Amino acid sequence: QAAAVCAVRAIERIIVVDVQEQNLDRYREAISRDWPELSDRLETSTEPAVVGRADVVCTATTSRMPVFRDGDLPEGVHINGVGAYTPEMQEIPAETVARAAVFVDEREAALAEAGDLTVPLNAGVIRREHIRGELGQLAAGEIQGRSSSREVTLFKSVGNAIQDVSVARQVVERALAAGIGTHVELG
């Protein structure tokens, strides 16, 4: 997630949070090995309240309860919620979902699988219509994204095979055009 966000935004500082220090040690090692260009921007913390200093928050856990407090988030933050992929999991507080402009990879899958959405939906905190739209609609310019610099935005992903295949095809085509990569015969 850190590498992906840094690929599309000018990120000055990456703060990774985990309540277990040994997980942070493994993360630092992985970044140093796989994305050494990010190492000098990397900080770690065991305190979830550091989200208060973030412009972008990425959650990627299997937690069954929110991993930060809504009150700790700053105005204008963007959240990428890529964990919590079952109805029982929830990384993002219901209050955050309720005040955010919510976008999903695929509406019906997100409403069936994403605890970050089903928990506040079942509690009556949000309605199905609270989801502003799908990523494809946003990318095609069919719907509006952020409406102000103070608006909190949330992209909730549960994974979408057709999007994965489309991206993979683009990667393969670009690699072939650039003459890079390794050809592997399957079958």
N, C-alpha and C positions, 0 to 999 in steps of 0.2 A: 504494500500500500504506500509506503513512504517513497519508494522509487517511482511508482506510477504518478503520484501527486507531483513529485519534483520534476517529472518529465514534462508536465504541462503547466506548471506554475513556478514562479521564482520564489522558492522557499528558502528562507535564511536559516531557520532553526527547526530541527526535528526533535520533538520530545516524546519519547516512548514511555508508556506507563504500564507497569505490572506490579501487583502487590507482592510478588515473589522475586527477590533480587536475583536468584539463579536464572530465572527466565530472562531477565534483563542482560545478564552476562552472555547468555546464548545469543540473544538478539544482537548485541554489540559485535560478537564474533562473526555472526552471519553477515552483517552489514560490511564489516571490514573485508571479508572474503569476497562477497558477491557484488557489492556496490561501494568500493573503497572511496569513490568520489563523494560519497555522502557522509563518511566518517567524521569529518571535521565539523559537520553541522549537528551531529547527534548528541543528544542529552537523554538521560534516563531519570525516571522518578518512580517512587512507589506511592505517590500522592495523586489521586484522581483529580483533585482540585486544580491541577495545572492546566486543565482545559480552559480555564479563565484567561489564559494568555495566548490562546490559539485562534487563528483565522480559519483553519481547517482541522476538523477532528475526524479521525478514521477509527471505527470500532470493528474489531475482527475477533470476536470471542464466542464462546459457547455458553456464556453466562445466562443464568435464569433470573437475574435481577439487574437493574441498571448499574452501569459501571462508573457513572459520574452523576452528580446532582445537577438538575436543571438550573438552579440558581447560580451555579459556578460558570455557566456559559456566557460569553460576551455577546452583545448585539452583533448581528451581521455574520455570525459564524456559519460555516458550511459543514455539514456532517455527512460523511460517507459511512453508512451502516452496512457492512458486508458480512457480519457474523449473524448470530441469532436467526438461524434459518429453519427453525421449527416453531410451531405455535407456543411451545413451552419456554422458549428462550426469549430473553429481553435484555438488550444492552442499553437502550435509550429510554430515559424516563418518559412516561406518558405525557407529562406536562410539556416536555420538549417537542414531542410529536405534535401535540395540540397547537403549539404556537408557531410551528415551522410550516413553510411551504414544502410539501412532500411530493417527491418524484420517485418513481419506481422503475425497475427494468421491465416488468410485465405485471400489470394490475392484478389479474386474477391469481397468479402464482404468489404474489406478495401478500394478498389478502388471505390466501389459504395457508401459507407457510411461515410468514414473518411474525414472530411474537412481538416484535417492536410495533407492529401495526394491529395485530389481533388482540393483544392485551388491552390497549386503550379503546379499541373498537368495542370489545365485549363489555368493557366497563362503562360505555356510553360517553367516553371522553371525546371521541371523534366519531364521525360517520364515514361511510365509504367514499362519499363525495369530497372528503377532506384531501384525498390524493389529487394533486393538481394535474398530474399526467404521467406519461411514460417517457423514458429516456429517448426513444425513437422520435416521439412527437416533439420533444424539446430540441433535439438535434436537427430535425427537419424544419424548425421554425414555426410549427403549427400551434404551439402554446408558448406563453411567456415564462421565462425563468424568474430570476430574482427581480423583485419590483422596486427594491430600494437597498441602499448600502447597510441599512439597519436590520433588514429582514433575515431571519434565521432560515436556512434552507437545509433540507434533508434528502439525500438520495439513498433509498433503501433497496438493496439488491439481494435477491435470493438465488441469482444465477439464471441464465437463460441460454439454452443450448444453441438456438439459432443465432444469437448475437455472438457467442463464442466461435461458431463456425465461420461467420462473416468476418470477424476480426482475423481468425487464422488464415482465411483465404487471402486477405489483404497482405498479411505478413509474408506468406509464401510468394505471392505475386511480386512484391517489392524485393524480396531476396533474390528471386530469379532474375528480375530486371537488373539488379545490382551485381549479379554474378557471385553472390555469397551464399554460404550455407553448405550443407552436405546432403546429397541425394541418397535416400534410403529406399530400397525396394521392399514393399510390403506384400505378403501373400505367398 
